[in-house]
Amino acid sequence: MIRERHLFGPGPSNTYPEATSALARPLLGHLDPVFLEVMDETCEMLRTVWGTSNARTLPLSATGSAGMEAAFVNTVHPGDVVVVAVNGLFGQRMCDVAARCGAEVVPVEHEWGRPVDVQRVVEAHPSPAIIAAVHAETSTGVRSDIAALGAAKGDALLVTDAVTSIGGIELRADDWGIDVGYAGTQKCLGVAPGLAPFTINDRAFERRVEKPQSWYLDLGLLGGYVGEASSSSLQRTYHHTAPTAMVASLHAGLARVLEEGLEQVWARHESAGAALQAGLQEMGLELFAAEGHRLPELTTVRVPEAVDSAKVRRRLLEHHGIEIGAGAGAYAASVWRIGLMGPNARPDAVLLVLAALREALDHA
Ligand SMILES: *Cc1c(COP(=O)(O)O)cnc(C)c1O
């Protein structure tokens, strides 16, 4: 028997109970008309949380990183210039993925903990095919202004990583000019890991790679099964076995979020994050991310001088059942990452993590 954990790290977070109970329903086949209805409703609810009317909005059958892979493998033609805003680990990963697709990558490096500098990014190259940026950098706890980037992108396609922003903070794909977006289920959406909510508009789909290197993530092939498929379920064709239980779980999680109201859910994340950040500062701890650009759902805090970061995390886990994250990259031992995502964006979770951290620091 595994003791229940409070998942207050950078993801996965604890899940909404509705999402978890959906996993116990009788399993449906991936071409069952009842399942196809669940799939269609899931795509429709995903449009709402993405803030898009894109027909091609669907849950890819893999985690957020596969969403990243799908974004680039379907849009990068060999030799294309891809400008990537790098202000953390996931921006770095975008460079790697785009390069493997044959892109000429132009990374625009930022100091970690700072938001994306839109001016520098758009001036990095006169005519890039793609500009890519992370909306919520989970490695540093920083929010970047995607709307400003979308307004300045010119003819380039804008690829956006919304893994840690979807269902947590304001996200408006169409209004902001996002052409291709990918996300994950296990952060603010409060669903277990396993699917990548994905959206691509007509402009990007028309410029897509006809026969991408990846068969599994080929959006042209996937379209026959989800998204643009005919409303008649009989015309759906088999591509791969959709993880039907996971889709049912995402369906239930999205319904839970939309029932509460998207803006209310955003407000709940904002106030939990603000309370946590105020509490940490009252304890004399120093926040890592630049003021004014801090994510409410993922807080980065500096480990005090002379404190053993791993020892504190171990005590939190063993004595309090609380998981928080170590820092990313060069900050592995000097920063903690505390996530309050999905059902954890609540005042009681704030009090719990602050009290436990105080106790663990007293024993450090
Ligand atoms: C977690 C995360 C990913 C990767 O998602 P996986 O589900 O771990 O594959 C990508 N980008 C950001 C910003 C993330 O936080």
The ligand as an SDF file (V2000), in Angstrom:
LIG
                    3D

 15 15  0  0  0  0  0  0  0  0999 V2000
    6.6420   19.0610  -17.8510 C   0  0  0  0  0  0  0  0  0  0  0  0
    6.9710   19.9530  -19.0020 C   0  0  0  0  0  0  0  0  0  0  0  0
    7.2490   19.4530  -20.2840 C   0  0  0  0  0  0  0  0  0  0  0  0
    7.3930   17.9920  -20.5690 C   0  0  0  0  0  0  0  0  0  0  0  0
    6.2400   17.2940  -20.3650 O   0  0  0  0  0  0  0  0  0  0  0  0
    6.3080   15.7200  -20.0270 P   0  0  0  0  0  0  0  0  0  0  0  0
    4.8660   15.4570  -19.7350 O   0  0  0  0  0  0  0  0  0  0  0  0
    7.2030   15.5890  -18.8620 O   0  0  0  0  0  0  0  0  0  0  0  0
    6.7890   15.0120  -21.2250 O   0  0  0  0  0  0  0  0  0  0  0  0
    7.4790   20.3540  -21.2980 C   0  0  0  0  0  0  0  0  0  0  0  0
    7.4440   21.6830  -21.0840 N   0  0  0  0  0  0  0  0  0  0  0  0
    7.1930   22.2070  -19.8650 C   0  0  0  0  0  0  0  0  0  0  0  0
    7.1700   23.6810  -19.7060 C   0  0  0  0  0  0  0  0  0  0  0  0
    6.9530   21.3560  -18.7980 C   0  0  0  0  0  0  0  0  0  0  0  0
    6.7170   21.8690  -17.5910 O   0  0  0  0  0  0  0  0  0  0  0  0
  1  2  1  0
  2  3  1  0
  2 14  2  0
  3  4  1  0
  3 10  2  0
  4  5  1  0
  5  6  1  0
  6  7  2  0
  6  8  1  0
  6  9  1  0
 10 11  1  0
 11 12  2  0
 12 13  1  0
 12 14  1  0
 14 15  1  0
M  END
$$$$
